[in-house]
Structure formats: structure tokens, C-alpha cells
Amino acid sequence: MVKIESEEDAYRYKFLGSPSIHINGEDIEKKRRNDEPLYGCRVYKTIDGYSGIPSREMILYAINEALI
């Protein structure tokens, strides 16, 4: 767990807003990994629309991807 306290921290950790989940240093939302870092709130694009939290499927996919 990393506490992001500034815009500089957001850049250092490739932070895309709160909440963010990284596995092995990579954001779980693969399509946004090259987005500009953000020090603020985050929304995730899910199959049900936009959400303030990632879907269970997104988290499981990222875990499986990291295991390969």
C-alpha cells in the first residue's frame, strides 16, 4: 500500500487516481496504463458503465495476467 500525498507522488507511482490497484507495478486497467498520472479521484470503465471501484472481473483478470 502506498500513500499518494502529492502530484509528484502520482507521477512517481504512475497513479491514475484514487482508488488505484497495481499488481507488479502495473495498473489493473490495462487500457489506461499509458494515461497521464492523476492526483485526484478515479472512475473505472466497467461492462455496467462507470464506477468508483474496479469490477471483480477486472481485478481477477489482472491477477491472472500477472501470473503468466
mmCIF file as gemmi writes it, N, C-alpha and C atoms, coordinates in Angstrom:
data_model
loop_
_atom_site.group_PDB
_atom_site.id
_atom_site.type_symbol
_atom_site.label_atom_id
_atom_site.label_alt_id
_atom_site.label_comp_id
_atom_site.label_asym_id
_atom_site.label_entity_id
_atom_site.label_seq_id
_atom_site.pdbx_PDB_ins_code
_atom_site.Cartn_x
_atom_site.Cartn_y
_atom_site.Cartn_z
_atom_site.occupancy
_atom_site.B_iso_or_equiv
_atom_site.pdbx_formal_charge
_atom_site.auth_seq_id
_atom_site.auth_asym_id
_atom_site.pdbx_PDB_model_num
ATOM 1 N N . MET Axp A 1 ? 0.85 -1.156 0 1 0 ? 1 A 1
ATOM 2 C CA . MET Axp A 1 ? 0 0 0 1 0 ? 1 A 1
ATOM 3 C C . MET Axp A 1 ? 0.91 1.237 0 1 0 ? 1 A 1
ATOM 4 N N . VAL Axp A 2 ? 0.602 2.163 -0.869 1 0 ? 2 A 1
ATOM 5 C CA . VAL Axp A 2 ? 1.384 3.393 -0.99 1 0 ? 2 A 1
ATOM 6 C C . VAL Axp A 2 ? 0.441 4.579 -0.816 1 0 ? 2 A 1
ATOM 7 N N . LYS Axp A 3 ? 0.801 5.485 0.071 1 0 ? 3 A 1
ATOM 8 C CA . LYS Axp A 3 ? 0.006 6.693 0.274 1 0 ? 3 A 1
ATOM 9 C C . LYS Axp A 3 ? 0.483 7.764 -0.712 1 0 ? 3 A 1
ATOM 10 N N . ILE Axp A 4 ? -0.423 8.237 -1.548 1 0 ? 4 A 1
ATOM 11 C CA . ILE Axp A 4 ? -0.1 9.278 -2.529 1 0 ? 4 A 1
ATOM 12 C C . ILE Axp A 4 ? -0.5 10.615 -1.917 1 0 ? 4 A 1
ATOM 13 N N . GLU Axp A 5 ? 0.491 11.462 -1.663 1 0 ? 5 A 1
ATOM 14 C CA . GLU Axp A 5 ? 0.227 12.719 -0.96 1 0 ? 5 A 1
ATOM 15 C C . GLU Axp A 5 ? 0.455 13.967 -1.797 1 0 ? 5 A 1
ATOM 16 N N . SER Axp A 6 ? 0.87 13.779 -3.049 1 0 ? 6 A 1
ATOM 17 C CA . SER Axp A 6 ? 1.15 14.951 -3.879 1 0 ? 6 A 1
ATOM 18 C C . SER Axp A 6 ? 1.096 14.568 -5.36 1 0 ? 6 A 1
ATOM 19 N N . GLU Axp A 7 ? 1.088 15.581 -6.192 1 0 ? 7 A 1
ATOM 20 C CA . GLU Axp A 7 ? 1.142 15.35 -7.629 1 0 ? 7 A 1
ATOM 21 C C . GLU Axp A 7 ? 2.449 14.659 -8.015 1 0 ? 7 A 1
ATOM 22 N N . GLU Axp A 8 ? 3.529 14.989 -7.326 1 0 ? 8 A 1
ATOM 23 C CA . GLU Axp A 8 ? 4.822 14.35 -7.589 1 0 ? 8 A 1
ATOM 24 C C . GLU Axp A 8 ? 4.747 12.855 -7.298 1 0 ? 8 A 1
ATOM 25 N N . ASP Axp A 9 ? 4.084 12.482 -6.196 1 0 ? 9 A 1
ATOM 26 C CA . ASP Axp A 9 ? 3.892 11.06 -5.886 1 0 ? 9 A 1
ATOM 27 C C . ASP Axp A 9 ? 3.092 10.377 -6.992 1 0 ? 9 A 1
ATOM 28 N N . ALA Axp A 10 ? 2.058 11.052 -7.5 1 0 ? 10 A 1
ATOM 29 C CA . ALA Axp A 10 ? 1.231 10.49 -8.564 1 0 ? 10 A 1
ATOM 30 C C . ALA Axp A 10 ? 2.097 10.151 -9.779 1 0 ? 10 A 1
ATOM 31 N N . TYR Axp A 11 ? 2.989 11.026 -10.145 1 0 ? 11 A 1
ATOM 32 C CA . TYR Axp A 11 ? 3.888 10.772 -11.284 1 0 ? 11 A 1
ATOM 33 C C . TYR Axp A 11 ? 4.881 9.654 -10.963 1 0 ? 11 A 1
ATOM 34 N N . ARG Axp A 12 ? 5.428 9.673 -9.773 1 0 ? 12 A 1
ATOM 35 C CA . ARG Axp A 12 ? 6.429 8.678 -9.382 1 0 ? 12 A 1
ATOM 36 C C . ARG Axp A 12 ? 5.855 7.26 -9.456 1 0 ? 12 A 1
ATOM 37 N N . TYR Axp A 13 ? 4.603 7.1 -9.027 1 0 ? 13 A 1
ATOM 38 C CA . TYR Axp A 13 ? 3.998 5.769 -8.955 1 0 ? 13 A 1
ATOM 39 C C . TYR Axp A 13 ? 3.015 5.47 -10.087 1 0 ? 13 A 1
ATOM 40 N N . LYS Axp A 14 ? 2.978 6.338 -11.121 1 0 ? 14 A 1
ATOM 41 C CA . LYS Axp A 14 ? 2.054 6.156 -12.249 1 0 ? 14 A 1
ATOM 42 C C . LYS Axp A 14 ? 0.614 6.013 -11.75 1 0 ? 14 A 1
ATOM 43 N N . PHE Axp A 15 ? 0.266 6.863 -10.811 1 0 ? 15 A 1
ATOM 44 C CA . PHE Axp A 15 ? -1.031 6.831 -10.148 1 0 ? 15 A 1
ATOM 45 C C . PHE Axp A 15 ? -2.093 7.448 -11.046 1 0 ? 15 A 1
ATOM 46 N N . LEU Axp A 16 ? -3.22 6.764 -11.204 1 0 ? 16 A 1
ATOM 47 C CA . LEU Axp A 16 ? -4.287 7.244 -12.085 1 0 ? 16 A 1
ATOM 48 C C . LEU Axp A 16 ? -5.525 7.679 -11.312 1 0 ? 16 A 1
ATOM 49 N N . GLY Axp A 17 ? -5.35 8.031 -10.063 1 0 ? 17 A 1
ATOM 50 C CA . GLY Axp A 17 ? -6.462 8.488 -9.238 1 0 ? 17 A 1
ATOM 51 C C . GLY Axp A 17 ? -6.831 7.453 -8.192 1 0 ? 17 A 1
ATOM 52 N N . SER Axp A 18 ? -7.595 7.897 -7.221 1 0 ? 18 A 1
ATOM 53 C CA . SER Axp A 18 ? -7.955 7.04 -6.096 1 0 ? 18 A 1
ATOM 54 C C . SER Axp A 18 ? -9.384 6.523 -6.251 1 0 ? 18 A 1
ATOM 55 N N . PRO Axp A 19 ? -9.572 5.222 -6.103 1 0 ? 19 A 1
ATOM 56 C CA . PRO Axp A 19 ? -8.605 4.188 -5.739 1 0 ? 19 A 1
ATOM 57 C C . PRO Axp A 19 ? -7.918 3.591 -6.972 1 0 ? 19 A 1
ATOM 58 N N . SER Axp A 20 ? -6.665 3.245 -6.817 1 0 ? 20 A 1
ATOM 59 C CA . SER Axp A 20 ? -5.919 2.558 -7.868 1 0 ? 20 A 1
ATOM 60 C C . SER Axp A 20 ? -5.342 1.279 -7.299 1 0 ? 20 A 1
ATOM 61 N N . ILE Axp A 21 ? -5.292 0.262 -8.132 1 0 ? 21 A 1
ATOM 62 C CA . ILE Axp A 21 ? -4.696 -1.014 -7.746 1 0 ? 21 A 1
ATOM 63 C C . ILE Axp A 21 ? -3.625 -1.345 -8.774 1 0 ? 21 A 1
ATOM 64 N N . HIS Axp A 22 ? -2.425 -1.606 -8.279 1 0 ? 22 A 1
ATOM 65 C CA . HIS Axp A 22 ? -1.323 -2.035 -9.139 1 0 ? 22 A 1
ATOM 66 C C . HIS Axp A 22 ? -0.918 -3.445 -8.733 1 0 ? 22 A 1
ATOM 67 N N . ILE Axp A 23 ? -0.584 -4.243 -9.72 1 0 ? 23 A 1
ATOM 68 C CA . ILE Axp A 23 ? -0.044 -5.576 -9.475 1 0 ? 23 A 1
ATOM 69 C C . ILE Axp A 23 ? 1.284 -5.65 -10.205 1 0 ? 23 A 1
ATOM 70 N N . ASN Axp A 24 ? 2.34 -5.959 -9.459 1 0 ? 24 A 1
ATOM 71 C CA . ASN Axp A 24 ? 3.697 -5.978 -10.02 1 0 ? 24 A 1
ATOM 72 C C . ASN Axp A 24 ? 4.035 -4.641 -10.689 1 0 ? 24 A 1
ATOM 73 N N . GLY Axp A 25 ? 3.565 -3.553 -10.109 1 0 ? 25 A 1
ATOM 74 C CA . GLY Axp A 25 ? 3.88 -2.223 -10.619 1 0 ? 25 A 1
ATOM 75 C C . GLY Axp A 25 ? 3.019 -1.76 -11.78 1 0 ? 25 A 1
ATOM 76 N N . GLU Axp A 26 ? 2.05 -2.568 -12.21 1 0 ? 26 A 1
ATOM 77 C CA . GLU Axp A 26 ? 1.196 -2.214 -13.35 1 0 ? 26 A 1
ATOM 78 C C . GLU Axp A 26 ? -0.234 -1.983 -12.879 1 0 ? 26 A 1
ATOM 79 N N . ASP Axp A 27 ? -0.849 -0.936 -13.404 1 0 ? 27 A 1
ATOM 80 C CA . ASP Axp A 27 ? -2.239 -0.662 -13.094 1 0 ? 27 A 1
ATOM 81 C C . ASP Axp A 27 ? -3.114 -1.796 -13.618 1 0 ? 27 A 1
ATOM 82 N N . ILE Axp A 28 ? -4.188 -2.135 -12.895 1 0 ? 28 A 1
ATOM 83 C CA . ILE Axp A 28 ? -5.033 -3.248 -13.327 1 0 ? 28 A 1
ATOM 84 C C . ILE Axp A 28 ? -5.871 -2.913 -14.559 1 0 ? 28 A 1
ATOM 85 N N . GLU Axp A 29 ? -6.072 -1.629 -14.846 1 0 ? 29 A 1
ATOM 86 C CA . GLU Axp A 29 ? -6.849 -1.235 -16.019 1 0 ? 29 A 1
ATOM 87 C C . GLU Axp A 29 ? -5.891 -1.058 -17.198 1 0 ? 29 A 1
ATOM 88 N N . LYS Axp A 30 ? -5.669 -2.147 -17.908 1 0 ? 30 A 1
ATOM 89 C CA . LYS Axp A 30 ? -4.645 -2.223 -18.95 1 0 ? 30 A 1
ATOM 90 C C . LYS Axp A 30 ? -4.749 -1.091 -19.977 1 0 ? 30 A 1
ATOM 91 N N . LYS Axp A 31 ? -5.961 -0.751 -20.385 1 0 ? 31 A 1
ATOM 92 C CA . LYS Axp A 31 ? -6.16 0.277 -21.411 1 0 ? 31 A 1
ATOM 93 C C . LYS Axp A 31 ? -5.719 1.663 -20.966 1 0 ? 31 A 1
ATOM 94 N N . ARG Axp A 32 ? -5.554 1.868 -19.662 1 0 ? 32 A 1
ATOM 95 C CA . ARG Axp A 32 ? -5.186 3.201 -19.159 1 0 ? 32 A 1
ATOM 96 C C . ARG Axp A 32 ? -3.748 3.294 -18.667 1 0 ? 32 A 1
ATOM 97 N N . ARG Axp A 33 ? -2.967 2.257 -18.84 1 0 ? 33 A 1
ATOM 98 C CA . ARG Axp A 33 ? -1.605 2.242 -18.294 1 0 ? 33 A 1
ATOM 99 C C . ARG Axp A 33 ? -0.716 3.351 -18.832 1 0 ? 33 A 1
ATOM 100 N N . ASN Axp A 34 ? -1.006 3.87 -19.996 1 0 ? 34 A 1
ATOM 101 C CA . ASN Axp A 34 ? -0.194 4.954 -20.555 1 0 ? 34 A 1
ATOM 102 C C . ASN Axp A 34 ? -0.821 6.331 -20.359 1 0 ? 34 A 1
ATOM 103 N N . ASP Axp A 35 ? -1.916 6.396 -19.612 1 0 ? 35 A 1
ATOM 104 C CA . ASP Axp A 35 ? -2.551 7.687 -19.333 1 0 ? 35 A 1
ATOM 105 C C . ASP Axp A 35 ? -1.653 8.555 -18.459 1 0 ? 35 A 1
ATOM 106 N N . GLU Axp A 36 ? -1.887 9.839 -18.536 1 0 ? 36 A 1
ATOM 107 C CA . GLU Axp A 36 ? -1.169 10.808 -17.695 1 0 ? 36 A 1
ATOM 108 C C . GLU Axp A 36 ? -1.533 10.559 -16.223 1 0 ? 36 A 1
ATOM 109 N N . PRO Axp A 37 ? -0.548 10.506 -15.324 1 0 ? 37 A 1
ATOM 110 C CA . PRO Axp A 37 ? -0.851 10.33 -13.904 1 0 ? 37 A 1
ATOM 111 C C . PRO Axp A 37 ? -1.796 11.421 -13.392 1 0 ? 37 A 1
ATOM 112 N N . LEU Axp A 38 ? -2.557 11.072 -12.361 1 0 ? 38 A 1
ATOM 113 C CA . LEU Axp A 38 ? -3.587 11.961 -11.836 1 0 ? 38 A 1
ATOM 114 C C . LEU Axp A 38 ? -3.587 11.929 -10.317 1 0 ? 38 A 1
ATOM 115 N N . TYR Axp A 39 ? -3.578 13.093 -9.724 1 0 ? 39 A 1
ATOM 116 C CA . TYR Axp A 39 ? -3.699 13.21 -8.272 1 0 ? 39 A 1
ATOM 117 C C . TYR Axp A 39 ? -5.128 13.663 -7.996 1 0 ? 39 A 1
ATOM 118 N N . GLY Axp A 40 ? -6.024 12.703 -7.863 1 0 ? 40 A 1
ATOM 119 C CA . GLY Axp A 40 ? -7.434 13.016 -7.66 1 0 ? 40 A 1
ATOM 120 C C . GLY Axp A 40 ? -8.251 11.738 -7.602 1 0 ? 40 A 1
ATOM 121 N N . CYS Axp A 41 ? -9.55 11.877 -7.824 1 0 ? 41 A 1
ATOM 122 C CA . CYS Axp A 41 ? -10.46 10.723 -7.797 1 0 ? 41 A 1
ATOM 123 C C . CYS Axp A 41 ? -10.417 9.983 -9.127 1 0 ? 41 A 1
ATOM 124 N N . ARG Axp A 42 ? -10.855 8.747 -9.097 1 0 ? 42 A 1
ATOM 125 C CA . ARG Axp A 42 ? -10.791 7.899 -10.284 1 0 ? 42 A 1
ATOM 126 C C . ARG Axp A 42 ? -12.127 7.22 -10.54 1 0 ? 42 A 1
ATOM 127 N N . VAL Axp A 43 ? -12.405 6.981 -11.809 1 0 ? 43 A 1
ATOM 128 C CA . VAL Axp A 43 ? -13.533 6.14 -12.195 1 0 ? 43 A 1
ATOM 129 C C . VAL Axp A 43 ? -13.004 5.048 -13.116 1 0 ? 43 A 1
ATOM 130 N N . TYR Axp A 44 ? -13.63 3.899 -13.028 1 0 ? 44 A 1
ATOM 131 C CA . TYR Axp A 44 ? -13.275 2.756 -13.853 1 0 ? 44 A 1
ATOM 132 C C . TYR Axp A 44 ? -14.374 2.514 -14.874 1 0 ? 44 A 1
ATOM 133 N N . LYS Axp A 45 ? -13.983 2.153 -16.092 1 0 ? 45 A 1
ATOM 134 C CA . LYS Axp A 45 ? -14.947 1.793 -17.119 1 0 ? 45 A 1
ATOM 135 C C . LYS Axp A 45 ? -15.195 0.287 -17.001 1 0 ? 45 A 1
ATOM 136 N N . THR Axp A 46 ? -16.417 -0.076 -16.646 1 0 ? 46 A 1
ATOM 137 C CA . THR Axp A 46 ? -16.774 -1.478 -16.477 1 0 ? 46 A 1
ATOM 138 C C . THR Axp A 46 ? -17.856 -1.844 -17.491 1 0 ? 46 A 1
ATOM 139 N N . ILE Axp A 47 ? -18.192 -3.117 -17.563 1 0 ? 47 A 1
ATOM 140 C CA . ILE Axp A 47 ? -19.238 -3.532 -18.501 1 0 ? 47 A 1
ATOM 141 C C . ILE Axp A 47 ? -20.602 -2.975 -18.117 1 0 ? 47 A 1
ATOM 142 N N . ASP Axp A 48 ? -20.76 -2.551 -16.869 1 0 ? 48 A 1
ATOM 143 C CA . ASP Axp A 48 ? -22.01 -1.96 -16.391 1 0 ? 48 A 1
ATOM 144 C C . ASP Axp A 48 ? -22.002 -0.436 -16.438 1 0 ? 48 A 1
ATOM 145 N N . GLY Axp A 49 ? -20.944 0.15 -16.978 1 0 ? 49 A 1
ATOM 146 C CA . GLY Axp A 49 ? -20.811 1.608 -17.024 1 0 ? 49 A 1
ATOM 147 C C . GLY Axp A 49 ? -19.648 2.058 -16.158 1 0 ? 49 A 1
ATOM 148 N N . TYR Axp A 50 ? -19.639 3.317 -15.797 1 0 ? 50 A 1
ATOM 149 C CA . TYR Axp A 50 ? -18.552 3.864 -14.987 1 0 ? 50 A 1
ATOM 150 C C . TYR Axp A 50 ? -18.81 3.618 -13.501 1 0 ? 50 A 1
ATOM 151 N N . SER Axp A 51 ? -17.724 3.346 -12.778 1 0 ? 51 A 1
ATOM 152 C CA . SER Axp A 51 ? -17.824 3.025 -11.357 1 0 ? 51 A 1
ATOM 153 C C . SER Axp A 51 ? -16.634 3.606 -10.603 1 0 ? 51 A 1
ATOM 154 N N . GLY Axp A 52 ? -16.835 3.918 -9.352 1 0 ? 52 A 1
ATOM 155 C CA . GLY Axp A 52 ? -15.767 4.421 -8.493 1 0 ? 52 A 1
ATOM 156 C C . GLY Axp A 52 ? -14.849 3.33 -7.978 1 0 ? 52 A 1
ATOM 157 N N . ILE Axp A 53 ? -15.184 2.08 -8.277 1 0 ? 53 A 1
ATOM 158 C CA . ILE Axp A 53 ? -14.338 0.943 -7.888 1 0 ? 53 A 1
ATOM 159 C C . ILE Axp A 53 ? -14.203 -0.001 -9.081 1 0 ? 53 A 1
ATOM 160 N N . PRO Axp A 54 ? -13.087 -0.707 -9.169 1 0 ? 54 A 1
ATOM 161 C CA . PRO Axp A 54 ? -12.918 -1.651 -10.278 1 0 ? 54 A 1
ATOM 162 C C . PRO Axp A 54 ? -13.834 -2.855 -10.088 1 0 ? 54 A 1
ATOM 163 N N . SER Axp A 55 ? -14.207 -3.479 -11.185 1 0 ? 55 A 1
ATOM 164 C CA . SER Axp A 55 ? -15.04 -4.678 -11.102 1 0 ? 55 A 1
ATOM 165 C C . SER Axp A 55 ? -14.211 -5.863 -10.605 1 0 ? 55 A 1
ATOM 166 N N . ARG Axp A 56 ? -14.898 -6.828 -10.069 1 0 ? 56 A 1
ATOM 167 C CA . ARG Axp A 56 ? -14.255 -8.056 -9.622 1 0 ? 56 A 1
ATOM 168 C C . ARG Axp A 56 ? -13.527 -8.713 -10.796 1 0 ? 56 A 1
ATOM 169 N N . GLU Axp A 57 ? -14.17 -8.719 -11.958 1 0 ? 57 A 1
ATOM 170 C CA . GLU Axp A 57 ? -13.587 -9.322 -13.147 1 0 ? 57 A 1
ATOM 171 C C . GLU Axp A 57 ? -12.283 -8.633 -13.549 1 0 ? 57 A 1
ATOM 172 N N . MET Axp A 58 ? -12.253 -7.304 -13.448 1 0 ? 58 A 1
ATOM 173 C CA . MET Axp A 58 ? -11.049 -6.551 -13.795 1 0 ? 58 A 1
ATOM 174 C C . MET Axp A 58 ? -9.889 -6.941 -12.872 1 0 ? 58 A 1
ATOM 175 N N . ILE Axp A 59 ? -10.186 -7.078 -11.598 1 0 ? 59 A 1
ATOM 176 C CA . ILE Axp A 59 ? -9.153 -7.456 -10.63 1 0 ? 59 A 1
ATOM 177 C C . ILE Axp A 59 ? -8.664 -8.881 -10.906 1 0 ? 59 A 1
ATOM 178 N N . LEU Axp A 60 ? -9.595 -9.797 -11.132 1 0 ? 60 A 1
ATOM 179 C CA . LEU Axp A 60 ? -9.214 -11.191 -11.407 1 0 ? 60 A 1
ATOM 180 C C . LEU Axp A 60 ? -8.403 -11.301 -12.692 1 0 ? 60 A 1
ATOM 181 N N . TYR Axp A 61 ? -8.782 -10.572 -13.718 1 0 ? 61 A 1
ATOM 182 C CA . TYR Axp A 61 ? -8.041 -10.583 -14.984 1 0 ? 61 A 1
ATOM 183 C C . TYR Axp A 61 ? -6.601 -10.115 -14.763 1 0 ? 61 A 1
ATOM 184 N N . ALA Axp A 62 ? -6.445 -9.05 -13.989 1 0 ? 62 A 1
ATOM 185 C CA . ALA Axp A 62 ? -5.111 -8.504 -13.729 1 0 ? 62 A 1
ATOM 186 C C . ALA Axp A 62 ? -4.254 -9.495 -12.922 1 0 ? 62 A 1
ATOM 187 N N . ILE Axp A 63 ? -4.871 -10.172 -11.986 1 0 ? 63 A 1
ATOM 188 C CA . ILE Axp A 63 ? -4.128 -11.181 -11.21 1 0 ? 63 A 1
ATOM 189 C C . ILE Axp A 63 ? -3.681 -12.311 -12.127 1 0 ? 63 A 1
ATOM 190 N N . ASN Axp A 64 ? -4.596 -12.797 -12.947 1 0 ? 64 A 1
ATOM 191 C CA . ASN Axp A 64 ? -4.244 -13.872 -13.895 1 0 ? 64 A 1
ATOM 192 C C . ASN Axp A 64 ? -3.159 -13.445 -14.86 1 0 ? 64 A 1
ATOM 193 N N . GLU Axp A 65 ? -3.242 -12.204 -15.348 1 0 ? 65 A 1
ATOM 194 C CA . GLU Axp A 65 ? -2.224 -11.669 -16.26 1 0 ? 65 A 1
ATOM 195 C C . GLU Axp A 65 ? -0.856 -11.651 -15.59 1 0 ? 65 A 1
ATOM 196 N N . ALA Axp A 66 ? -0.811 -11.3 -14.307 1 0 ? 66 A 1
ATOM 197 C CA . ALA Axp A 66 ? 0.463 -11.22 -13.58 1 0 ? 66 A 1
ATOM 198 C C . ALA Axp A 66 ? 1.066 -12.605 -13.338 1 0 ? 66 A 1
ATOM 199 N N . LEU Axp A 67 ? 0.227 -13.613 -13.305 1 0 ? 67 A 1
ATOM 200 C CA . LEU Axp A 67 ? 0.707 -14.97 -13.047 1 0 ? 67 A 1
ATOM 201 C C . LEU Axp A 67 ? 1.316 -15.633 -14.266 1 0 ? 67 A 1
ATOM 202 N N . ILE Axp A 68 ? 1.038 -15.092 -15.445 1 0 ? 68 A 1
ATOM 203 C CA . ILE Axp A 68 ? 1.544 -15.689 -16.695 1 0 ? 68 A 1
ATOM 204 C C . ILE Axp A 68 ? 3.002 -15.367 -16.898 1 0 ? 68 A 1
